[in-house]
Amino acid sequence: MTVVDRFLDYVKFDTQSDELTNMTPSTPGQMIFAQHLEKELRAMGLDDIILDDNGYLMATLKGNVDKQVPTVGFIAHLDTSPDMSGKHVAPRIVENYDGNDIVLNAAKGIVLETAKFPELLDYKGQDLIVTDGNTLLGADDKAGIAEIITAVDYLIKHPEIKHGDIRIAFNPDEEIGQGAHKFDVSLFNADWAYTMDGGEIGELEFENFNAAVAKVTFKGRNVHPGYAKHKMLNSIRVANQFAIMLPRWETPEHTEGYEGFYHLISIEGTVEETVLTYIIRDHDRDRFERRKKELEHLTRKINNEFPNCVSIEIKDQYFNMREKIEPVMHIVDTAIQAMKNVGVVPKVQPIRGGTDGAQLSFKGLPCPNIFAGGLNFHGRYEFVPIPSMEKATQVIIEIARLVAE
């Protein structure tokens, strides 16, 4: 099977995760998909195959060299985003893309427009896989899974390529931030790994946001509005006062690169009680800590005006893996060299988000992120160029070869 054959097979599985179930995996479709992959890996003849009750699937391709070399791992996630349905995905291959708009669904008027998605033009002349406009595609991260398994299959069929032990793992619930929570790093037993979970061709990431979530709760006092003077305390209005005290330019829509932000992701409120939920992001650890302190400072300021009105709860989510990768930068250098060797221009950049690799790095498994090739993740306009998946597969094979050298 080619990487395309595998990908088109894998996207048939509905593996959308759900943070409300409080289960692992969070949805049954992920386990069904993992069981399908387990059968495939057994048919390929891999060793040490384990699928646990939480949907974590691991396996080993044994090395074929006499000398001792590091064990390298490759990881991808089973789930697709909760942002849009991944059920009944109907992919279509656009051959030799001509550079024009792509009609995804004529009946519904859904069009992948170059004016809105100019990155399309970078792939003129290539074969693209697109959606039918009704679902996401699932390249995040079924492209990564297809690439890893195809690379391992190639190494099995080409024993002339020397490599050490290769560990692979597929985990659930990355899209809801829980992919690494029950990942057994000691059982995986690799010296380092790569998540195949990046975007466009060439992406290589070993920096990500430091991340926290803040829940700010405002308590009000409701009184009939006709008789409310000096009595009512409208928690919605106080919450609004709090929100506008934060710097308006430090939000996702005004930041890029290494710039951090405060992001108000939900408001739930009545006169009696209002809750604001923020996510806090910054690549720099010191600035990240200052952002949390600023929210606490504004909480105290509001309470000075409205005693005991507001409380705040801040929870760290993950940290910038750079501090764990820098001591072992050779693993990044190896990925860069592998890309160059197969004709891919490396694009080393920070992740403006999180990755399982960040949490795994802090659990003792250094884990940069490599491109899987897809673009416009999490929605109906998602697409993946076939040559990008093929190059990602080649990068995996070349990393295995370089590590053995």
Backbone hydrogen bonds in HBPLUS format (Angstrom, degrees):
<---DONOR---> <-ACCEPTOR-->    atom                        ^
c    i                          cat <-CA-CA->   ^        H-A-AA   ^      H-
h    n   atom  resd res      DA  || num        DHA   H-A  angle D-A-AA Bond
n    s   type  num  typ     dist DA aas  dist angle  dist       angle   num
A0006-ARG N   A0002-THR O   3.06 MM   4  6.36 165.8  2.08 153.1 156.1     1
A0007-PHE N   A0003-VAL O   2.99 MM   4  6.12 161.8  2.03 141.6 147.2     2
A0008-LEU N   A0004-VAL O   2.91 MM   4  6.10 170.2  1.92 159.2 160.9     3
A0009-ASP N   A0005-ASP O   3.08 MM   4  6.26 141.5  2.23 140.7 151.2     4
A0009-ASP N   A0006-ARG O   3.07 MM   3  5.06 123.6  2.41  95.2 110.2     5
A0010-TYR N   A0006-ARG O   2.82 MM   4  6.08 160.5  1.86 158.1 163.5     6
A0011-VAL N   A0007-PHE O   3.07 MM   4  6.26 157.2  2.12 158.0 161.4     7
A0012-LYS N   A0009-ASP O   3.28 MM   3  5.78 158.0  2.34 110.1 116.7     8
A0013-PHE N   A0010-TYR O   3.09 MM   3  5.86 164.7  2.11 121.6 125.7     9
A0080-THR N   A0015-THR O   3.12 MM  65  5.71 149.2  2.22 108.4 114.0    10
A0017-SER N   A0080-THR O   3.17 MM  63  6.26 160.0  2.21 166.0 159.9    11
A0030-GLN N   A0027-THR O   3.34 MM   3  6.00 148.7  2.44 114.5 120.8    12
A0031-MET N   A0028-PRO O   3.10 MM   3  5.44 123.3  2.43 105.7 118.7    13
A0032-ILE N   A0028-PRO O   3.13 MM   4  6.48 158.2  2.18 153.1 159.7    14
A0033-PHE N   A0029-GLY O   2.98 MM   4  6.17 156.9  2.03 144.4 150.2    15
A0034-ALA N   A0030-GLN O   2.90 MM   4  6.12 157.1  1.95 143.6 150.5    16
A0035-GLN N   A0031-MET O   2.88 MM   4  6.09 155.0  1.94 149.1 155.1    17
A0036-HIS N   A0032-ILE O   3.09 MM   4  6.36 148.4  2.19 141.0 149.5    18
A0037-LEU N   A0033-PHE O   2.96 MM   4  6.31 156.6  2.01 152.5 158.6    19
A0038-GLU N   A0034-ALA O   2.82 MM   4  6.07 151.0  1.90 146.3 155.1    20
A0039-LYS N   A0035-GLN O   3.14 MM   4  6.38 158.2  2.18 145.3 149.2    21
A0040-GLU N   A0036-HIS O   3.17 MM   4  6.48 153.2  2.24 142.1 149.6    22
A0041-LEU N   A0037-LEU O   2.86 MM   4  6.15 159.7  1.90 156.4 161.1    23
A0042-ARG N   A0038-GLU O   2.97 MM   4  6.21 154.8  2.04 149.6 156.5    24
A0043-ALA N   A0039-LYS O   2.97 MM   4  6.17 154.5  2.03 145.6 152.6    25
A0044-MET N   A0040-GLU O   3.06 MM   4  6.33 135.8  2.26 139.5 151.4    26
A0046-LEU N   A0041-LEU O   3.28 MM   5  5.88 170.5  2.29 159.9 157.2    27
A0045-GLY N   A0042-ARG O   3.04 MM   3  5.09 142.4  2.18  98.1 109.4    28
A0047-ASP N   A0060-THR O   2.88 MM  13  5.00 163.3  1.91 160.2 156.5    29
A0060-THR N   A0047-ASP O   2.76 MM  13  5.00 153.6  1.83 149.9 149.3    30
A0050-ILE N   A0058-MET O   2.89 MM   8  5.26 158.7  1.94 146.0 151.3    31
A0058-MET N   A0050-ILE O   2.85 MM   8  5.26 157.6  1.90 150.9 158.6    32
A0052-ASP N   A0056-TYR O   3.10 MM   4  5.57 158.9  2.15 147.3 147.9    33
A0055-GLY N   A0052-ASP O   3.08 MM   3  5.56 165.6  2.10 117.6 119.9    34
A0057-LEU N   A0170-PHE O   3.01 MM 113  5.21 174.9  2.02 153.6 154.9    35
A0170-PHE N   A0057-LEU O   2.86 MM 113  5.21 152.8  1.94 147.8 156.4    36
A0059-ALA N   A0168-ILE O   3.06 MM 109  5.47 146.9  2.17 149.9 151.9    37
A0168-ILE N   A0059-ALA O   2.99 MM 109  5.47 166.3  2.00 152.3 154.7    38
A0061-LEU N   A0166-ILE O   2.80 MM 105  5.02 163.9  1.83 151.2 156.9    39
A0166-ILE N   A0061-LEU O   2.87 MM 105  5.02 166.6  1.89 148.7 153.3    40
A0064-ASN N   A0163-HIS O   2.92 MM  99  5.87 153.2  2.00 161.9 167.1    41
A0191-ASP N   A0071-THR O   2.73 MM 120  5.37 152.0  1.81 142.8 152.0    42
A0167-ARG N   A0072-VAL O   2.99 MM  95  6.19 164.4  2.01 143.4 148.4    43
A0073-GLY N   A0192-TRP O   2.89 MM 119  6.20 146.5  2.01 138.0 148.0    44
A0194-TYR N   A0073-GLY O   2.93 MM 121  6.24 137.4  2.11 129.9 140.1    45
A0074-PHE N   A0167-ARG O   2.85 MM  93  6.40 141.6  2.00 150.9 163.1    46
A0169-ALA N   A0074-PHE O   3.07 MM  95  6.53 147.0  2.19 152.5 156.3    47
A0075-ILE N   A0194-TYR O   2.90 MM 119  6.16 158.2  1.95 152.7 155.4    48
A0196-MET N   A0075-ILE O   2.86 MM 121  6.12 159.0  1.90 165.8 170.9    49
A0076-ALA N   A0169-ALA O   3.13 MM  93  6.67 150.8  2.22 153.6 162.4    50
A0171-ASN N   A0076-ALA O   3.13 MM  95  6.66 148.1  2.24 145.4 153.2    51
A0078-LEU N   A0171-ASN O   2.74 MM  93  5.73 160.9  1.78 147.9 153.5    52
A0136-LEU N   A0085-SER O   3.12 MM  51  6.37 162.3  2.15 164.7 170.1    53
A0092-ARG N   A0130-VAL O   2.94 MM  38  5.37 149.9  2.03 143.4 148.8    54
A0130-VAL N   A0092-ARG O   2.87 MM  38  5.37 164.5  1.89 157.0 159.9    55
A0094-VAL N   A0128-LEU O   2.69 MM  34  5.08 161.0  1.73 154.3 160.3    56
A0128-LEU N   A0094-VAL O   2.92 MM  34  5.08 159.4  1.96 141.4 144.8    57
A0097-TYR N   A0126-GLN O   2.86 MM  29  5.52 164.0  1.88 144.2 142.2    58
A0125-GLY N   A0097-TYR O   2.71 MM  28  4.89 160.6  1.75 140.1 146.8    59
A0102-ILE N   A0112-LEU O   2.96 MM  10  4.98 166.7  1.98 140.5 142.0    60
A0112-LEU N   A0102-ILE O   2.73 MM  10  4.98 167.8  1.75 160.0 156.6    61
A0104-LEU N   A0110-ILE O   2.91 MM   6  5.56 142.3  2.06 142.5 153.9    62
A0105-ASN N   A0110-ILE O   3.09 MM   5  5.00 161.2  2.12 144.5 143.9    63
A0109-GLY N   A0105-ASN O   2.90 MM   4  5.88 111.8  2.38 140.1 158.4    64
A0110-ILE N   A0105-ASN O   2.98 MM   5  5.00 155.2  2.04 144.4 144.6    65
A0109-GLY N   A0106-ALA O   3.19 MM   3  4.90 149.3  2.29  94.2 103.4    66
A0117-PHE N   A0113-GLU O   2.83 MM   4  5.92 145.4  1.95 145.1 156.6    67
A0120-LEU N   A0117-PHE O   3.03 MM   3  6.02 170.6  2.04 129.8 132.8    68
A0121-LEU N   A0118-PRO O   3.07 MM   3  5.85 147.7  2.18 120.1 125.4    69
A0122-ASP N   A0119-GLU O   3.03 MM   3  5.45 152.7  2.11 110.4 118.6    70
A0123-TYR N   A0120-LEU O   2.95 MM   3  5.68 164.4  1.97 121.6 126.8    71
A0124-LYS N   A0121-LEU O   3.45 MM   3  5.33 160.7  2.49 108.0 105.1    72
A0126-GLN N   A0123-TYR O   3.03 MM   3  5.54 158.4  2.07 137.4 138.2    73
A0386-ILE N   A0127-ASP O   2.87 MM 259  5.72 166.0  1.89 158.0 162.8    74
A0129-ILE N   A0384-VAL O   2.90 MM 255  5.32 157.8  1.95 141.2 148.5    75
A0384-VAL N   A0129-ILE O   3.04 MM 255  5.32 152.9  2.12 143.2 151.7    76
A0142-LYS N   A0138-GLY O   2.93 MM   4  5.82 151.1  2.01 155.6 159.0    77
A0143-ALA N   A0139-ALA O   3.17 MM   4  4.60 157.9  2.23 108.0 113.7    78
A0144-GLY N   A0141-ASP O   3.02 MM   3  5.14 117.2  2.43  95.9 110.6    79
A0145-ILE N   A0141-ASP O   3.11 MM   4  6.56 152.7  2.19 146.9 154.2    80
A0146-ALA N   A0142-LYS O   2.98 MM   4  6.06 165.0  2.01 141.0 145.3    81
A0147-GLU N   A0143-ALA O   2.93 MM   4  6.11 152.9  2.00 147.7 155.4    82
A0148-ILE N   A0144-GLY O   3.02 MM   4  6.21 160.5  2.06 148.9 153.5    83
A0149-ILE N   A0145-ILE O   3.03 MM   4  6.24 176.8  2.03 160.1 160.6    84
A0150-THR N   A0146-ALA O   2.96 MM   4  5.94 155.5  2.03 141.2 148.8    85
A0151-ALA N   A0147-GLU O   2.91 MM   4  5.99 153.7  1.98 143.5 150.7    86
A0152-VAL N   A0148-ILE O   2.98 MM   4  6.25 161.8  2.01 152.5 157.1    87
A0153-ASP N   A0149-ILE O   2.92 MM   4  6.07 158.8  1.96 146.4 152.7    88
A0154-TYR N   A0150-THR O   2.94 MM   4  6.15 149.9  2.04 142.1 150.1    89
A0155-LEU N   A0151-ALA O   2.98 MM   4  6.31 155.9  2.04 148.8 154.9    90
A0156-ILE N   A0152-VAL O   2.98 MM   4  6.27 151.5  2.06 149.2 157.0    91
A0157-LYS N   A0153-ASP O   3.10 MM   4  6.34 154.0  2.17 144.3 150.8    92
A0158-HIS N   A0154-TYR O   2.92 MM   4  6.05 115.9  2.34 140.2 157.0    93
A0158-HIS N   A0155-LEU O   3.33 MM   3  5.02 147.1  2.45  90.9 100.3    94
A0161-ILE N   A0158-HIS O   2.99 MM   3  5.97 172.1  2.00 129.5 132.0    95
A0178-GLN N   A0173-ASP O   2.99 MM   5  5.36 149.0  2.09 168.7 158.9    96
A0177-GLY N   A0174-GLU O   2.96 MM   3  5.11 158.4  2.00 116.0 116.2    97
A0181-HIS N   A0178-GLN O   3.22 MM   3  5.24 147.9  2.33 101.4 110.8    98
A0183-PHE N   A0180-ALA O   3.26 MM   3  4.95 168.1  2.28 102.2 105.2    99
A0188-PHE N   A0184-ASP O   2.97 MM   4  6.24 152.8  2.05 149.1 157.4   100
A0189-ASN N   A0185-VAL O   3.01 MM   4  6.27 156.0  2.07 147.6 153.1   101
A0193-ALA N   A0366-PRO O   2.98 MM 173  6.34 162.7  2.01 166.8 170.6   102
A0195-THR N   A0368-PRO O   2.98 MM 173  6.42 159.2  2.02 156.5 161.2   103
A0370-ILE N   A0195-THR O   2.83 MM 175  6.15 166.8  1.85 167.9 172.1   104
A0198-GLY N   A0370-ILE O   2.84 MM 172  5.22 154.0  1.91 138.6 131.5   105
A0372-ALA N   A0198-GLY O   3.05 MM 174  5.24 152.7  2.12 104.0 106.5   106
A0373-GLY N   A0199-GLY O   2.72 MM 174  5.10 139.2  1.89 152.7 152.7   107
A0203-GLU N   A0200-GLU O   3.20 MM   3  6.09 165.1  2.22 147.3 149.5   108
A0347-LYS N   A0202-GLY O   2.68 MM 145  5.11 159.6  1.72 136.8 129.7   109
A0371-PHE N   A0203-GLU O   3.01 MM 168  4.91 135.2  2.22 153.6 143.6   110
A0204-LEU N   A0347-LYS O   3.11 MM 143  5.89 147.3  2.22 136.7 129.9   111
A0349-GLN N   A0204-LEU O   3.20 MM 145  6.50 150.9  2.29 149.6 157.6   112
A0205-GLU N   A0369-ASN O   2.88 MM 164  5.03 165.1  1.90 149.0 153.8   113
A0369-ASN N   A0205-GLU O   2.83 MM 164  5.03 167.8  1.85 152.8 157.0   114
A0351-ILE N   A0207-GLU O   2.73 MM 144  5.96 174.1  1.73 148.2 150.2   115
A0209-PHE N   A0353-GLY O   3.28 MM 144  5.70 154.6  2.35 155.7 160.5   116
A0210-ASN N   A0282-ASP O   2.80 MM  72  5.35 163.8  1.83 131.6 136.8   117
A0282-ASP N   A0210-ASN O   3.21 MM  72  5.35 148.5  2.32 141.3 147.9   118
A0211-ALA N   A0318-TYR O   2.82 MM 107  5.28 168.9  1.83 157.1 153.4   119
A0317-GLN N   A0211-ALA O   2.74 MM 106  5.26 176.9  1.74 138.2 137.3   120
A0318-TYR N   A0211-ALA O   3.43 MM 107  5.28 155.3  2.50 121.6 126.5   121
A0212-ALA N   A0280-ILE O   3.08 MM  68  5.14 148.1  2.18 143.4 147.8   122
A0280-ILE N   A0212-ALA O   2.81 MM  68  5.14 167.4  1.83 148.6 151.2   123
A0213-VAL N   A0315-LYS O   2.87 MM 102  5.42 156.9  1.93 151.5 157.1   124
A0315-LYS N   A0213-VAL O   2.89 MM 102  5.42 165.4  1.91 159.0 163.3   125
A0214-ALA N   A0278-TYR O   2.79 MM  64  5.06 164.2  1.82 144.6 149.8   126
A0278-TYR N   A0214-ALA O   2.83 MM  64  5.06 165.0  1.85 152.2 157.0   127
A0215-LYS N   A0313-GLU O   2.82 MM  98  5.22 164.3  1.85 152.8 157.3   128
A0313-GLU N   A0215-LYS O   2.96 MM  98  5.22 150.2  2.05 140.5 150.1   129
A0216-VAL N   A0276-LEU O   2.82 MM  60  5.13 173.7  1.83 162.5 163.6   130
A0276-LEU N   A0216-VAL O   2.89 MM  60  5.13 162.6  1.92 152.5 155.4   131
A0217-THR N   A0311-SER O   2.87 MM  94  5.33 157.8  1.92 154.8 161.2   132
A0311-SER N   A0217-THR O   2.94 MM  94  5.33 151.8  2.02 147.0 156.3   133
A0218-PHE N   A0274-THR O   2.78 MM  56  5.14 167.5  1.79 162.5 166.1   134
A0274-THR N   A0218-PHE O   3.00 MM  56  5.14 155.3  2.06 141.4 149.0   135
A0219-LYS N   A0309-CYS O   2.71 MM  90  5.06 166.5  1.73 151.7 156.5   136
A0220-GLY N   A0272-GLU O   2.54 MM  52  4.26 170.7  1.55 137.1 133.6   137
A0221-ARG N   A0233-LEU O   2.71 MM  12  4.71 156.4  1.77 131.7 137.3   138
A0233-LEU N   A0221-ARG O   2.91 MM  12  4.71 165.1  1.93 133.4 137.2   139
A0227-TYR N   A0224-HIS O   2.86 MM   3  5.58 159.8  1.90 124.6 131.0   140
A0231-LYS N   A0228-ALA O   2.84 MM   3  5.12 159.6  1.88 138.6 136.5   141
A0232-MET N   A0228-ALA O   2.95 MM   4  5.02 167.5  1.97 139.1 142.0   142
A0238-VAL N   A0234-ASN O   3.17 MM   4  6.53 159.0  2.22 153.4 159.7   143
A0235-SER N   A0271-VAL O   2.97 MM  36  5.10 167.9  1.98 135.2 134.0   144
A0239-ALA N   A0235-SER O   2.90 MM   4  6.02 156.9  1.95 144.0 150.5   145
A0240-ASN N   A0236-ILE O   2.95 MM   4  6.20 150.7  2.04 144.0 152.2   146
A0241-GLN N   A0237-ARG O   2.98 MM   4  6.25 150.4  2.07 142.6 150.5   147
A0242-PHE N   A0238-VAL O   2.98 MM   4  6.34 152.4  2.06 148.1 155.2   148
A0243-ALA N   A0239-ALA O   2.92 MM   4  6.21 161.3  1.96 149.9 154.7   149
A0244-ILE N   A0240-ASN O   3.11 MM   4  6.33 160.6  2.14 154.0 156.8   150
A0245-MET N   A0242-PHE O   3.07 MM   3  5.34 151.4  2.16 106.6 115.5   151
A0246-LEU N   A0243-ALA O   3.31 MM   3  5.86 159.9  2.36 110.8 116.2   152
A0250-GLU N   A0247-PRO O   3.20 MM   3  5.62 158.5  2.24 111.6 118.0   153
A0262-TYR N   A0250-GLU O   2.89 MM  12  6.14 164.8  1.91 153.5 150.4   154
A0254-HIS N   A0251-THR O   2.98 MM   3  5.54 163.8  2.01 122.2 127.5   155
A0255-THR N   A0252-PRO O   3.37 MM   3  5.37 175.2  2.37 108.9 109.9   156
A0259-GLU N   A0256-GLU O   2.92 MM   3  5.50 162.4  1.95 142.0 143.8   157
A0261-PHE N   A0281-ARG O   2.92 MM  20  5.44 148.5  2.02 139.8 148.3   158
A0281-ARG N   A0261-PHE O   3.08 MM  20  5.44 167.8  2.10 162.5 162.6   159
A0263-HIS N   A0279-ILE O   2.93 MM  16  5.22 153.0  2.00 156.7 162.9   160
A0279-ILE N   A0263-HIS O   2.88 MM  16  5.22 152.1  1.96 140.8 148.9   161
A0265-ILE N   A0277-THR O   2.84 MM  12  5.80 152.8  1.91 157.2 166.5   162
A0277-THR N   A0266-SER O   3.11 MM  11  5.33 162.5  2.14 149.7 150.2   163
A0268-GLU N   A0275-VAL O   3.08 MM   7  5.28 157.3  2.14 145.6 152.5   164
A0275-VAL N   A0268-GLU O   2.73 MM   7  5.28 158.2  1.78 152.0 159.3   165
A0270-THR N   A0273-GLU O   2.78 MM   3  5.28 146.1  1.89 132.8 144.4   166
A0288-PHE N   A0284-ASP O   2.90 MM   4  6.06 152.4  1.98 150.1 159.0   167
A0289-GLU N   A0285-ARG O   2.99 MM   4  6.25 156.0  2.05 147.0 152.0   168
A0290-ARG N   A0286-ASP O   2.97 MM   4  6.27 151.5  2.06 145.8 154.3   169
A0291-ARG N   A0287-ARG O   2.88 MM   4  6.14 144.8  2.01 145.2 154.6   170
A0292-LYS N   A0288-PHE O   3.24 MM   4  6.63 155.4  2.31 147.3 152.4   171
A0293-LYS N   A0289-GLU O   3.05 MM   4  6.34 156.0  2.11 144.7 151.6   172
A0294-GLU N   A0290-ARG O   2.87 MM   4  6.09 144.2  2.00 144.0 153.5   173
A0295-LEU N   A0291-ARG O   3.23 MM   4  6.61 154.3  2.30 147.9 152.7   174
A0296-GLU N   A0292-LYS O   3.17 MM   4  6.51 155.6  2.23 145.7 152.5   175
A0297-HIS N   A0293-LYS O   2.79 MM   4  6.05 148.8  1.89 145.8 155.1   176
A0298-LEU N   A0294-GLU O   2.92 MM   4  6.21 158.8  1.96 151.9 156.4   177
A0299-THR N   A0295-LEU O   3.02 MM   4  6.22 145.5  2.14 140.3 149.9   178
A0300-ARG N   A0296-GLU O   3.08 MM   4  6.41 156.1  2.14 146.5 151.6   179
A0301-LYS N   A0297-HIS O   2.96 MM   4  6.25 152.9  2.04 146.2 154.6   180
A0302-ILE N   A0298-LEU O   2.96 MM   4  6.18 159.0  2.00 147.9 152.0   181
A0303-ASN N   A0299-THR O   3.01 MM   4  6.25 158.3  2.06 146.9 153.4   182
A0304-ASN N   A0300-ARG O   2.94 MM   4  6.20 135.0  2.15 142.4 154.1   183
A0305-GLU N   A0302-ILE O   3.05 MM   3  5.29 127.5  2.33 100.2 113.5   184
A0306-PHE N   A0302-ILE O   2.73 MM   4  5.94 161.2  1.76 155.4 162.2   185
A0309-CYS N   A0306-PHE O   3.10 MM   3  5.57 139.8  2.27 149.4 143.5   186
A0324-LYS N   A0321-MET O   2.84 MM   3  5.30 142.3  1.98 113.9 125.4   187
A0325-ILE N   A0321-MET O   2.97 MM   4  6.22 137.7  2.16 149.6 162.2   188
A0325-ILE N   A0322-ARG O   3.06 MM   3  4.94 128.2  2.34  94.1 108.5   189
A0326-GLU N   A0322-ARG O   2.87 MM   4  5.86 166.3  1.89 162.6 162.7   190
A0328-VAL N   A0325-ILE O   2.80 MM   3  5.38 151.5  1.88 121.6 131.1   191
A0331-ILE N   A0328-VAL O   3.06 MM   3  6.19 170.9  2.07 134.4 135.2   192
A0332-VAL N   A0329-MET O   3.02 MM   3  5.26 132.0  2.26 104.0 116.4   193
A0333-ASP N   A0329-MET O   2.98 MM   4  6.34 163.1  2.01 153.9 159.1   194
A0334-THR N   A0330-HIS O   2.85 MM   4  5.98 149.3  1.95 141.2 148.6   195
A0335-ALA N   A0331-ILE O   3.38 MM   4  6.48 154.7  2.44 129.7 135.2   196
A0336-ILE N   A0332-VAL O   2.92 MM   4  6.24 158.5  1.96 154.5 161.0   197
A0337-GLN N   A0333-ASP O   2.92 MM   4  6.13 162.3  1.95 149.9 154.4   198
A0338-ALA N   A0334-THR O   2.90 MM   4  6.10 154.3  1.97 145.9 153.5   199
A0339-MET N   A0335-ALA O   2.99 MM   4  6.22 159.1  2.03 148.2 153.0   200
A0340-LYS N   A0336-ILE O   3.05 MM   4  6.34 166.8  2.06 152.1 155.3   201
A0341-ASN N   A0337-GLN O   2.88 MM   4  6.05 154.9  1.94 148.1 155.5   202
A0342-VAL N   A0338-ALA O   3.22 MM   4  6.48 137.1  2.41 143.2 152.6   203
A0342-VAL N   A0339-MET O   3.14 MM   3  5.42 135.6  2.35 102.4 113.8   204
A0344-VAL N   A0339-MET O   2.81 MM   5  4.86 167.2  1.83 144.5 140.9   205
A0343-GLY N   A0340-LYS O   3.13 MM   3  5.09 164.6  2.16 105.3 108.9   206
A0358-ALA N   A0355-THR O   2.98 MM   3  5.47 143.8  2.11 111.7 120.6   207
A0360-LEU N   A0356-ASP O   2.88 MM   4  6.13 164.4  1.91 159.6 164.9   208
A0361-SER N   A0357-GLY O   2.87 MM   4  5.85 148.1  1.97 136.7 144.9   209
A0362-PHE N   A0358-ALA O   3.23 MM   4  6.57 149.9  2.33 143.9 150.8   210
A0363-LYS N   A0359-GLN O   3.05 MM   4  6.32 118.0  2.45 133.9 150.4   211
A0363-LYS N   A0360-LEU O   2.99 MM   3  4.84 139.8  2.15  93.6 106.1   212
A0365-LEU N   A0360-LEU O   2.89 MM   5  5.31 163.2  1.91 148.1 143.5   213
A0364-GLY N   A0361-SER O   3.22 MM   3  5.27 159.5  2.26 100.9 105.6   214
A0375-LEU N   A0383-PHE O   2.85 MM   8  5.56 152.5  1.93 166.2 175.0   215
A0383-PHE N   A0375-LEU O   3.09 MM   8  5.56 154.5  2.16 141.7 148.3   216
A0382-GLU N   A0379-GLY O   3.22 MM   3  5.73 157.9  2.27 119.3 120.2   217
A0388-SER N   A0385-PRO O   3.08 MM   3  5.42 131.5  2.33 105.1 117.8   218
A0389-MET N   A0386-ILE O   3.10 MM   3  5.31 119.6  2.48 103.8 117.7   219
A0390-GLU N   A0386-ILE O   3.07 MM   4  6.39 158.9  2.12 154.7 161.2   220
A0391-LYS N   A0387-PRO O   2.91 MM   4  6.10 151.1  1.99 142.5 149.9   221
A0392-ALA N   A0388-SER O   2.96 MM   4  6.18 154.1  2.03 145.0 152.1   222
A0393-THR N   A0389-MET O   3.04 MM   4  6.28 154.6  2.11 146.0 152.3   223
A0394-GLN N   A0390-GLU O   3.09 MM   4  6.40 153.0  2.17 141.3 148.4   224
A0395-VAL N   A0391-LYS O   2.87 MM   4  6.18 148.3  1.97 148.8 157.8   225
A0396-ILE N   A0392-ALA O   3.14 MM   4  6.45 156.0  2.20 148.7 153.4   226
A0397-ILE N   A0393-THR O   3.19 MM   4  6.52 163.9  2.22 150.0 153.7   227
A0398-GLU N   A0394-GLN O   2.89 MM   4  6.09 156.9  1.94 148.7 155.4   228
A0399-ILE N   A0395-VAL O   2.86 MM   4  6.07 153.8  1.93 151.0 157.6   229
A0400-ALA N   A0396-ILE O   3.09 MM   4  6.37 165.8  2.11 152.1 155.3   230
A0401-ARG N   A0397-ILE O   3.06 MM   4  6.37 151.9  2.14 143.2 151.1   231
A0402-LEU N   A0398-GLU O   2.85 MM   4  6.05 163.3  1.88 152.7 157.0   232
A0403-VAL N   A0399-ILE O   2.90 MM   4  6.06 163.7  1.93 158.6 162.3   233
A0404-ALA N   A0400-ALA O   3.27 MM   4  6.44 150.2  2.37 138.2 145.3   234
A0405-GLU N   A0401-ARG O   3.19 MM   4  6.54 137.6  2.38 140.0 151.4   235
A0405-GLU N   A0402-LEU O   3.06 MM   3  5.08 126.7  2.35  94.3 108.6   236
